[in-house]
Amino acid sequence: MTSHITASTPSVTGRGAGPADGGGRLGTRRRRRRNRGEYLLFLLLISPNLLLIATFEYWPVIYNAYLSMTRWNMLSGVPQWVGLDNYQSLLTSSNFHTVMWNTLVFTGTVVVGSVVLGLALAVLFNQRARGRGFVRTVAFAPHIVSGAAVATLWLFIFNPDYGLSRFVLNQVGLSSPRWVTDSDWALASLIIVFLWKGVGFVAIVYLAGLQSLPEDVYEAAKLDGARAWTTFRRITLPLLSPVTFFVLVITIIGTFQAYDMIAVMTGGGPGNATTTLSWYIYEQGFQASDAGRAAASAMILFVILLIVTGLQTKYAQRKVHYQ
């Protein structure tokens, strides 16, 4: 009885703990001290990156949001606070509505066309045919050429007086339209050039995805009597969903950043026929010297990209399967 009381007393009072309890608390303190040290070392190591990201990523966005609520010509004086006037002016402007429509048509057509044509080319490139390496190289080559060079080349091709398009269309009894000077054809000519430049890269990405697909799945489908289209639709497309997601992301970003080829080919014209949101930001900022309106347009583009990113994340969670 005496020995029982002596042994249980320290655990109740918390004083005079035995060697086991003292060692446990000491070990806990050491672990906490070690974790705190590792955490401080982690903060020290990532602080340069955090500083760079905050300086060159987040601060420009914050400052641009401030400028979007000011009126400033960037040449003299200081920005004058006008609140939401720039946004109200943009959203009620028919000119800006045309810009948004051009952006929607341009982005949607280029993204869908890149995915469809790129996948079709990848399926062709995946065939065991002689000279396929050369064909892949030729298809990929436009992607590594600068946008200005591609635009200059296509200005020659689209020339209605002596261009290659005129020669080809004349062979089938058609006359060449004035591609980049006719408002009915200017946006279409830009879409053709963007597709020509980017579809080879998309095809190579899809080709890498096709060649990494497991063969046993296709052998099982063949034994079950699945037809080629059923195999493509039920097996190939779902297995390529990560590739499709990647292609969608880079293509959408590329179209929203389109600038160089628009600058060389059309300059946003004729009229506003080829003015997309990225070109409109440049026009307002550096041609009209209206920093507030340009900043408001940039914030609208930023919000659109946030919404698109959110939709892409939803799509990835539901449709993209990595295993």
Protein Blocks (a to p, Z undefined) as FASTA:
>chain_A
ZZmmmmmmmmmnopaiafklmmmmmmmmmmmmmmmmmmmmmmmmmmmmmmmmmmmmmmmm
mmmmmmmmcccehlgccdddehjmmmmmmmmpmklmmmmmmmmmmmmmmmmmmmmmmmmm
mmmmmpccehklmmmmmmmmmmmpcfklmmmmmmmmmpmklpmklmmmmmnopacddfkl
pmklmmmmmmmmmmmmmmmmmmmmmmmmmmmpcfklmmmmmmnopafklmmmmmmmmmmm
mmmmmmmmmmmmmmmmgmklmmmmnnopahjllmcfklmmmmmmmmnopaklmmmmmmmm
mmmmmmmmmmmmmmmmmmmcfZZ
